[in-house]
């Protein structure tokens, strides 16, 4: 099963990357394919495809 960006294949089921992580590639096959959101960016939702840059002067507390 080929899963969309933002999710990975886990036991033949598409599972969204958890909050604080993202995945911008299709067809990934393990949760370790989800990448931790970098400082200065936020990944607030499950299934994030691309991190969102925090507005100047702000930050997201405890995003992971």
C-alpha positions in Angstrom: 0.0 0.0 0.0 1.4 3.4 -1.0 0.6 6.1 1.5 0.4 9.8 0.8 2.8 12.4 2.1 2.3 13.1 5.8 1.6 9.4 6.5 3.5 6.1 6.4 2.6 2.5 5.8 2.5 0.5 9.1 1.3 -3.1 8.8 -0.5 -2.3 5.5 -2.3 0.6 7.0 -1.6 4.3 6.3 -0.8 6.1 9.6 -0.4 9.9 9.9 2.8 11.2 11.3 2.2 12.4 14.9 2.1 16.0 16.0 5.6 17.5 16.1 6.7 15.4 13.1 6.3 15.6 9.3 6.9 13.6 6.1 7.0 15.2 2.7 7.5 12.0 0.7 4.9 9.5 -0.6 5.3 5.8 -0.1 7.3 5.8 3.2 7.0 2.5 5.1 8.0 3.1 8.7 7.1 5.7 11.4 10.9 6.4 11.6 10.4 8.1 8.2 8.5 10.9 10.0 11.0 13.8 10.6 11.0 15.8 13.8 10.0 19.4 13.3 13.0 21.8 13.5 13.4 24.7 15.8 11.7 27.8 14.4 9.0 25.7 12.6 5.8 24.0 13.7 4.1 20.8 12.9 1.0 21.2 15.0 -1.3 18.6 13.3 -1.1 14.9 12.7 -0.1 14.2 9.1 1.9 17.4 8.5 3.5 17.4 5.0 5.7 20.5 5.4 6.7 22.3 8.6 5.3 25.9 8.9 7.8 28.6 9.8 6.8 30.4 13.0 6.1 34.1 12.5 8.9 36.4 13.6 9.0 36.9 17.3 6.9 33.8 18.1 7.5 30.1 18.8 5.6 27.0 19.3 6.0 25.6 22.8 6.7 21.9 23.2 5.8 20.9 19.6 7.4 17.5 20.0 
